[in-house]
Amino acid sequence: MRQSLGPEISPNQFGFMLDKGTRNAIFTLSMHMERCIEMQKDLHLWFIDYSKAFDKMRHVEMFRMLDKLDNDGKDLRVIRNLYWDQTASVRTEGEHNDFKSIKRGVR
């Protein structure tokens, strides 16, 4: 899947990419900050919390997007099986409520 998804991922993407982890992002950011200090230029940063976006991703939409990419059918079956018939229940004070179907969120 990494080969077929590679062209879809921005070269600026950090995390979950080979040789592009958090340490690399921090190093790149510090280099930019040092350079701006040397050149006496302003640096503006925005930090975006994507956690809510991933919580709201609909499984049907995700599968539709994965189908459009040139992925091996076996990989898609494995991913679909991860999401197949998911249910959850909330336990409060030792008691469970009714199980509900999960149709959103990324694992």
C-alpha positions in Angstrom: 0.0 0.0 0.0 2.9 2.4 0.7 3.8 2.3 -3.0 0.4 3.1 -4.2 -0.3 5.7 -1.6 3.1 7.4 -2.0 2.1 9.7 -4.8 -0.9 10.8 -2.8 1.1 12.0 0.2 2.7 15.4 0.3 6.5 15.5 0.5 6.0 17.8 3.5 4.2 15.0 5.4 5.9 14.0 8.6 5.0 11.0 10.8 4.1 7.5 9.6 6.6 8.0 6.7 9.9 6.3 6.4 12.7 8.6 7.7 10.2 11.4 8.5 9.3 11.1 12.1 8.7 13.7 14.8 12.4 14.2 15.4 12.8 15.2 11.7 9.9 17.7 12.0 11.4 19.2 15.1 14.8 19.5 13.5 13.4 21.1 10.4 11.4 23.6 12.5 14.4 24.6 14.6 16.5 25.1 11.5 13.8 27.5 10.1 13.6 29.3 13.4 17.4 29.8 13.6 17.5 31.0 10.0 14.8 33.5 10.6 16.6 34.8 13.7 19.8 35.2 11.6 18.0 37.0 8.8 15.9 39.0 11.3 12.7 37.9 9.6 9.3 37.1 11.2 8.2 33.4 11.3 4.5 32.6 11.6 3.5 29.1 12.6 0.1 27.3 12.7 -0.5 24.1 14.6 -3.5 22.1 13.5 -5.1 19.4 15.6 -6.4 16.8 13.2 -7.6 14.4 15.9 -11.2 15.5 15.5 -11.1 15.3 11.7 -10.1 11.6 12.0 -12.8 11.0 14.6 -15.4 12.1 12.1 -14.2 10.2 9.0 -17.0 8.1 7.7 -16.0 4.5 6.9 -18.1 4.5 3.6 -16.2 7.6 2.4 -12.9 6.2 3.4 -13.5 3.0 1.5 -14.7 4.9 -1.6 -11.4 6.9 -1.6 -9.3 3.8 -1.1 -11.1 2.1 -4.0 -10.2 4.9 -6.3 -6.5 4.4 -5.5 -4.6 1.6 -7.2 -4.4 -0.7 -4.2 -4.1 -4.5 -4.1 -7.5 -6.1 -3.5 -6.1 -8.1 -0.7 -5.0 -5.0 1.2 -8.4 -3.4 0.8 -10.1 -6.6 2.2 -7.8 -6.5 5.3 -8.7 -2.9 5.9 -12.4 -3.5 5.4 -12.3 -6.4 7.8 -10.8 -4.1 10.5 -13.9 -1.9 10.3 -16.5 -4.6 9.6 -19.4 -4.7 12.1 -17.8 -2.6 14.8 -19.8 -2.0 17.9 -19.1 -0.3 21.2 -20.7 0.1 24.6 -20.1 2.6 27.4 -19.6 1.3 30.9 -20.5 3.6 33.8 -20.4 2.5 37.4 -19.8 -1.1 36.3 -22.9 -1.3 34.0 -22.9 -1.3 30.2 -25.3 0.5 28.0 -26.6 -0.9 24.7 -24.1 -1.6 22.1 -24.1 0.9 19.2 -22.7 0.5 15.7 -19.6 2.5 14.9 -19.6 4.0 11.4 -17.0 6.8 11.8 -13.4 7.2 12.9 -10.1 6.0 11.7 -8.3 3.1 13.4 
